[in-house]
Amino acid sequence: MSADHEKVAEADLEKAGLEHKSDGSDSHKEMTDVELAYYYEDKAGSLVVDPEEARIEFGEKVASRLKLSRDGTKVLWPQPSDDPEDPQNWSDRRKHLHLLIITLAAIVPDFDSGVGIASIFALATQFNTTTGEINNLTSNWSIFLLGWGGLFAVMMMRRWGRLPVLFWSQLIALGWMAGCTFSPTLKNFTAFRCLNGFFATAPQVTGLFVVTDMYPFHLQARQLNVWTMGFIISPFISPFAFGFLVARASWRWAYGIATIYNAIVVALIALFMEETLYDRHLKEQPPRSLGFRYRLETLLGKTGLAMAKFRESWFTAISAPVWIVWRPHLLAVLVFEAMVFGFSIGINVTNAVFLGTPPPVGFGLSQFAVAGAYGTPIVAVIIGEIIGRYANEWIMNNGIRRNNGVFEAETRLWACYIAMPLYLCGFLTLGGAFQNKLSIGAVVMGWGIAEVAVMINTVAIYAYCNDCFPRYKGEISALINLARTLGGFSVAFFQVPWATKHGALQTFGVEAAIVMGLFLLIVPIIQIKGKHLRAKFSF
């Protein structure tokens, strides 16, 4: 971070009434409550988790004040305040409700985008064009804008809070989706699809905020698994569900039902979501209105506007993504994840073409059969969630034990070693199945194995980056979202022509080779040098 940027950040903290020491305390035994509040952020990626190790590290006096997990085996980071309205202190039921709503909301962007996959042939007929033109004008560019919308959402959330930005973005996206349903021309349809993608993407960056706002460090990967499952599974739900519908009814019904789903999500946000941003670094929480009035003011953004003076300046909020994206350990895993997730987006968009196009290019399946095939990745993502849930917990706990009660962020990346062999196997099987016209069972196995790998790897990357930059979790979420969409939006442009000319096995094989090469170049080096890189570049 530049000296000017550091001064701005410090000025923001001073304006909030804080006395933060950027270098921590030389004497852990004299650590103050304010320093404890900052410990989780200052010690990015290296946390004392074991209570016994905390006594050695901080001294008995400080360790005795630390709040522990219910089973008493882990120190809670961040340390919850004594305020019952601190989201870290919410009941499990209240937290689970918010996790459910943000997961349902995270489904919206790619779910809306995926409706175009189910409707691709009907849209081409309606607007008298080709499926390639529909893909290029609508699916690809709406995917591209999904990434950029997240960056703008995070900037506003830093100032105004999670809830109002989430509510207004989804309400506006609902309007654009309704526009898609009734579009009379391809130009109108393209504009509405792209605008919907830009505004709808907010839940795909808000989720990391909400999870880390509510859950302590050691439970975050488990809950990230649930939220991540939402947006990974979403692009497959709409082709699966609406493929059957479009085969018998107008494509407008598919977009109309998706609009209704969007409206349900907006209603859930308005009725049940609460603000999870808790300014725990303030010495005292400012007075606020009560009851329904507080809820309405928070939802519409009035509370956020009033609290903005205690938070980062616009300069800090806008420049933060630029200041962190070039950090070597972050940039490296962003490139890696861009390819891993990007190629999976590509196969989701193009598999409908491969399956529905007559031989020799595709299988020539009916609309019903193509829709049924999209059940494969749905099951695969659920399997990946189950594997990832237990694998990530085991990896974390094992790493803490081996490191004398201290958690190092690089431990998260061991999950990539589970994912990558599956990714390679899945892509090669899928490519061979398309090229050699093997049974549909081969397509199902290849596609399913690849999506299990994507699910496991994506959660590991989110968890690692969040652990390295806990102060910038929103920016981290937005940058990962941008990376995966930039990696995927262009694949549909070249994948089908490439496979038609040189065979699908070469296409998918080269994509898998790129991912494996990046994995071998990046992940082991970060695991070896990560602690040094964090000490030098994380902040």
C-alpha positions, 0 to 999 in steps of 0.5 A: 500500500502506498504511503498516501493510501495508508494515511487515508486509511488511518484518517478514516479510522481516527474519524471513527474514534479509533486508536489502532496500532498498525504494528500491533503491540510489542508486549502481547501481555499488555494487549488492549481490547482495541488491539484484540478487535484488530488482531484478526485483521492485523495477523492476516493468515496467521491466527492463534486458535488453540487456547493453550497457545493463546496463553503462551502468546498473549499471557494469562491475563489477556487469554482469560478474556478471550471468548472461545467456541462452544466446545472450548477448543478454539479461540473465536476470531474475530472476538465477538463484542458484548452487544447482543446485536453483534451478528457474531452473537446471533442465534444459530436459527437467525444466522441460518436464515440469513445464510439461506436467503443470501444463498437463494439470492446468490442463485439469481445472477447465473440462474437468470443467465442460464435461462438463455441456455435453455432457450437458445434454439427458441430465441434463435428462431424467435429473432431469426438468427443463429444460436451462435449469435444468441450466445455471443450477444446475450449469454457471453456479454451478460456473463462478462458484466456479472464480474464488473457489477460486483466491484461497484456493489462492494464499494457501496457496501463499504459505505452504506452496508450490506442490506440496502445495496443488496435490496436495491440491486436485486429490485433493479435486476428484477425490473430488467428481468421482466424486460427480458420477458417482454422484449420485442426485438433482439436489441431490446433483449440483449440490453435487458440481459446485460443490464440484469447481469450487471445489477443482479451480481451483488449477492455473489459478492455479498455472501462472503461479507455476510458469512464472515460478519456472522461466523467466526473464522473456524466456521467460515469455510463450512458456511462458504461451502453452502453459499458457494454451492448456490452460485455454482449450481445456479447456471445448471438449474435453469437449463435443467428446469426450463429445457423441459418447459421451452420444449412445449411452451414459449421461451417467454414463460421461462423468463417469466418464471425466472422473474417470479423467482427474482421477486421471491428473493427480493421479498425474502430480503425485504422481509427477513434480512438484517444488516450484518455489517457491525462496526466493531471497531467503534468504541460505542455504537451510535444511537439508532431508531427502534422497531419497524422504523429502524428496519425500514430505514436500514433496508432503504439505506437511510441508516447506512447513509448516517453511518457512512461518516464512521466508515472508510472514505469514498477514496479508500472504498473505490481504490481498495480493489486496485491496491490489493489485486497486484499482491503476488499471492492474490494475483496468482490464485486469481489467475488460477481460479479464473481458468478453473472456473472459467472453463467450467462456465464455458462448458456450461454454455457450449454443452447445450450446443454439443448435445443438441446439434446434429452429428458429426458436431454433436449428439443431436439430442432432443430438447428433453434429453438436453434438459435432462443432461443438465441434472448431472452438474446439479448432483455433482455440485451437491456431492462437491459440497459434501466432500468439501464440507468435511475435507476443508474442516479436516484440513484446517484442524489437522493444520492447526494441530501440526502447527502448534495451535496456530492456523496458517492460511496456506493450509486451505490450499491442500484442498486443491490437491483433491480437486485437480486430479478430478478436474483433469479426469473430468475434462478428458472424459468429457472431451473424449465423449464428445469427440468419439460420440461415446455413450451419454453416460461418459458425458455424464461422468466427465461433466459430473467429475469436473464440477465436483472439482470446481466446487472443491477448488472454488471454496478453497480459493475463497477461504484462502484469500479471505484468510489472507485479506480479512480487512478486504473480504468484500474486495476479495469476493468481487475480484474472485467473481470478476476473475471467474467471469472474465475467465469464462465469458470468452470460452463460448466464442471459441470452444465450439469452432475449435472442437468442430475443427480439431476435435473436442478431446483436443479442446478440453484436453488443452483447457485441462492442461492449462489448469494443471500447469497453473496449479503446479506453478502456483499452488506449491510455491504459494504454500512454500512462500505464502507466509513470507508473501503475506508478511510483506504484501498483506495488510 
